[in-house]
Amino acid sequence: MSTLSAVPLLDAIQAIAFVGDLAMGQPTDHSLRTAWLARRLASATKDDAELCTEAFIVAMLRWSGCTANAHEFAQTFGDDIAQRKSLLAMQSSESGFRYASREKETAFFSLSQIHCEIAGDVAGLLGLSADVQFALRHLFESFDGSGAPDGLAGDAVPPSVYLATLASDLEIFTRLYGVERARELLRQRAQRQYPLHMVEQAIAHARAWFEELEAMKMAECIDSVSRMGFEHTAPLEILADVIDLKMPWMTGHSRLVATHARNAARQLGLDKRTQDRLYRAGLIHGIGRAAVPNMIWDTPSTLTESAWERVRLVPYWTSRAGRLLRSLESEVSLASLAYERCDGSGYYRGLTADETPLEARVLAAAITKTALSRHRPWRAAMSDHDVREFMFEEARKGRLDNTAVRALFPFDVRRCAVQANTVVTNACPLTDRERDVLRCISMGASNKAVAQQLAISPSTVRTHVESVFRKLGCTTRAAATLKAVQLGLLDATEFS
């Protein structure tokens, strides 16, 4: 693993949990509070240190797959964030997602499969145990066997799944409806969603636990688990890839921004420490995008003012992650300035060039260059020449920093080496045609669209997709994308 992007494992887990909370429409401490409750519940039901740690981790990473199926979720339900928030709050005798999907059975299983496969893969990339990976691959299983993705039941479901699910419901229901109503709702789900003996422990201890939780600062909670086997580090690229999965057309975006920013800093003669800081800030600058529904990002025309207000808050939410990423406070601060403009027309603070450091102006230019060269729902990708002309015009207008823009263009985007932390090493090589197909499907194209783009038949595309899945050991397009980016099989500079 490159030390350039290595961060403490607990920081990586917390950051991924933060993204998940934003994407699920939850308070940004929901996963941490849930993990604390899951650990206490595990201790109350079975005093086993390993189970307590596993329950904590599973609860923290429970929503790590929600960016991966956001595109499909939005197509099925509309506003992915609002709908998820509503489903989690549903006062039903089974999970809100399961209840709301009764007339969309296929969607329930396909969305669960995408989510769980990515969650398990993320755990693997983070170097977590096989037990944690297995649990995260079965997050939506139910005690009565009505869950997904495999319909496991009873003792076949890892106890950490029950503990994390029960703790999440307890946290949400208590926050929204109070302890007594939360107890009633948990009783309704006993022996359906999770085992009765766990529900009985949750009901018995709920009030005392919440009194203790409310008196605790989250920093204390983090410190209390920092010695629970989180000694090693993880590459920050994993977080970047999880962020970019939210929109298929963002595949590899954060990695390419990071690379452009670092190269520009090098061109400007900035010291190695600043170059590395810019690289890491580029990887995490999009954390706040998880707070904006896909239906806004996918709008093919001018956004409404209300939609723009949500987009303007993206860097604000990124800045809020700084309290969790304590090893990256400086990088988070820099990333939160990513959308400011030299003339004060940017967001969310509206700062001018005099109020932002050179590194921030370099990052803003790197993001602009990367975005313009890639397809978006509201416009086609621009050619290298047009990107250059547009950005120099923006510099002349005083919006982008002229020095930063000039530093970006000695580097040909088609020859820009994007660093890949290869954390999986046993994948089979793909053929050139399989890579072409993978690149297309990773951007959200259907088999039919891929066939038209590559001038081959849909059945041939299907054969290539099946071969790619088999070689990469996955079953969904999102998982294939994540693995391929991690392995360096997809070059972000080739997307358009």
Secondary structure, 3 states (H helix, E strand, C coil): CCCCCEEEHHHHHHHHHHHHHHHCCCCCCHHHHHHHHHHHHHHHHCCCHHHHHHHHHHHHCCCCCCCCCHHHHHHHHCCHHHHHHHHHCCCCCCCHHHHHCCCCHHHHHHHHHHHHHHHHHHHHHCCCCHHHHHHHCCCECCCCCCCECCCCCHHHCCHHHHHHHHHHHHHHHHHHHCHHHHHHHHHHHECCCECHHHHHHHHHHHHHHHHHHHCCCHHHHHHHHCCCCCCCEEECHHHHHHHHCCCHHHCCHHHHHHHHHHHHHHHCCCCHHHHHHHHHHHHHCCHHHHHCCHHHHCCCCCCCHHHHHHHHCHHHHHHHHHHCCHHHHHHHHHHCCCCCCCECCCCCCCCEHHHCCHHHHHHHHHHHHHHHCCCECCECCCCHHHHHHHHHHHHHCCCCCHHHHHHHCCCCHHHCCCCCCCCCCCCCCCCHHHHHHHHHHHCCCCHHHHHHHHCCCHHHHHHHHHHHHHHHCCCCHHHHHHHHHHHCCCCHHHCC
